[in-house]
Amino acid sequence: MIQFSYDIANTGGLHKSWEISDEFWEKVESLIPLSRRNPNQEYKRKAGGGRKPLPAHQVFEAIIYVLRTGCQWQALPKERFGSLSSVYTYFPKWLKAGFFLNLWRSGLAEYDEMEGIAWEWQSGDGGIVKAPMAQEAVSPNPTDRGKNGSKRHLLVDDRGVPLSFRRNRSQCS
């Protein structure tokens, strides 16, 4: 299980909000999807050829950096995290493999074990988000004269802990 608390005492004092402690990394590492070659695809290089993959810890920390700072992928510090294109290639792969969902579920399960989810009371909210550059992934926003958009729904317990999140096309109920 994943413990999302960050013990500052173990880091020797001040820390950056995107830095991953060794203790936390040990829990996250087991959830990282393994990269495998597609046996149905022909490759120009033999297995193990080409540039070495980035360490998963470095990639995870880079993704956390983008999420915590809100910077664009292009603004990712190359000196610390390596090539942004190399880092970014992992993000959609891990997303598709369910890594982030598994990470959230593990954290939620550990939170339930430690504190207990307050099932007696939940709060749900939602909102419509404009997406002017969107293509097929979203639909026209019904409240905004046919412009593209999507709906986001969030369910939290009485302590504000996210229990569920869903994103739909704006035409869906």
C-alpha positions, 0 to 999 in steps of 0.5 A: 500500500502507498502512504502519501504522507511525506516525513520531512524529518527523514529528508534532513529538513527542507525539501522540494514538493516534487522530490520523492523520498526513498520510502515513498519510492519503494511503495511506488516502484512496484506499481510502475508498468514494465516496458515490453517490446511488442512481439508483433512489431518489427524493430530496426534495432535488436533488443537492448540497442539504442539509448538507455531508458531513463530511470523510472524514479527520475521519470516519476519525479519529473511527472510529479514536478509538472503536476506540482508546479503546473509548468508546461512539459517544455519548461521541465528542467533538462539538467535535472530530469533529462530530455522532456521528450524522453520523460513525456513518452512515459506519461501516456504509456503509464496512463494507458497502463493504469499506473496513476489509477492504481497509485490513487487506489493504493493510496485510498486503500491505505488511507481507509486503513489508517484513518477510515473513509467517512462513508456516512457523508459524501459530497459530489460536485461537477463542472463543465470545462471549455475545450476550444481546441478539442477534437473528437474527445469532447462534444459541444457544450450544451450551455455554451452554444455548441462549443466543445467541452467536457464535464468533470465530476468529483466525489469526496468524503467529509474530510475532502478526500477524493473518492471518485473522479469522472470526466465525460463529454459535455453531452453525456449525463 
